């Protein structure tokens, strides 16, 4: 079973940047698509971005297009989310997902 560990969250001012990482255990990570989701207080979990197993195809929610970049390093069993030009509305717990498995999440807080 795949286990996921997110890291890289923190407190940043609006306009700042953070880079999230998702480290996966198991040998199947490199053969499946993966995604980043987020959940803000009082809101449902929503998809932020997704990437194909090869990294050739990506998806971004409209709210983050042009600001976030998803990538993966299959040799390291790790997925990344580079977040630039952060806004207060990006404040949430960010989770990665592979094959239905979820990590524990990492908190991102953007102050205005």
N, C-alpha and C positions, 0 to 999 in steps of 0.2 A: 504494500500500500504506500502511495506517495505521501510524504510528509513535507510540509512547506513552512518556511520561516521567513517572515518579512522583517526588514530593518530599514533604517534611513529616515524615519519620520522625525519630526521635531517642531519647534516653534520658529517661525520665520515672519518677517515683515512683508506686507504686500509688495509685489514686484520682485521678491526674492526667488530663490531656486532651491530645490531639494532633489536628491536622487534616491529613489527607493530601490531596494533589492529584494528578490525572492529566491531563496536558496531551496532547492528541492532535493530530497533524498530519493533513492530508487533509480532504476535503470530505464524507466519509461518516459522520463521527462522530455527527452529530445525527440520523441516520436509523436507528440501531441501538441495541439494548440494550447495556448494559455492566455490568461487574461488578468487584468487588474479591475477591481471593483472598489467602491467606497460607500460608506454609510455615515451620513451626518445625523446628529441628534434629532430624533423625532421623524426621521425620514426613512424610506425604504432603501435597501442596498441597491445600487445602480452600477451598471457597467461603465467603466472609464475608457478602457482600451483593451485590445486583444491582438494576438500575434499568432501566425501559423507556425507549424513545427519547424519549418525551415527559416522563418523570419522574413520570407519574401512578401507576405501579405499581412497588412495591419488594418486595424479598425480603431477609430477614435469617436468618442461621443462629441457631439457638436460643441458642447460646453468647454472642451479642452483642446479642440483642433487648433493647430498652430502654436500651442504652448507646451504640450506634453509630447514626449517621444518614447515609444516602447521599443525594447530590444531584448535580445536573449543571447546567451553564450552557452550553447549546448554542451561544449566540452567541460564547462564548469557547473552545469546543471543549475544555471542561474538566469533569472529574468530581471529586467530593470525597467524603471519608469523615471525618465528625466522630466522634471516638472519645472518649467520656467514661467516667469511673469505670474507668479501665484497671486490669487485673489482671496479675500476673506471667505467667499463662497466655496472655495476648495477645501475648507476645513472639514475634516471627516477622519474616520478610521479607514485606512486603505488595506484591502485584502488581495491576495493573489489566489488564483484558482487554476488547478490543473486536474482534469479527469474527475471533477466533482469534489476534489479535496480542497479544504480551506486552511489557510494559515491562521495565526492568532491575531493578525492585524497589526498595523503600526499607525500611531496617531500623527496626523498632520494638522497643525494649527497655524493659520495665517492671520496675523494681526493687521488691523487697518491703520 
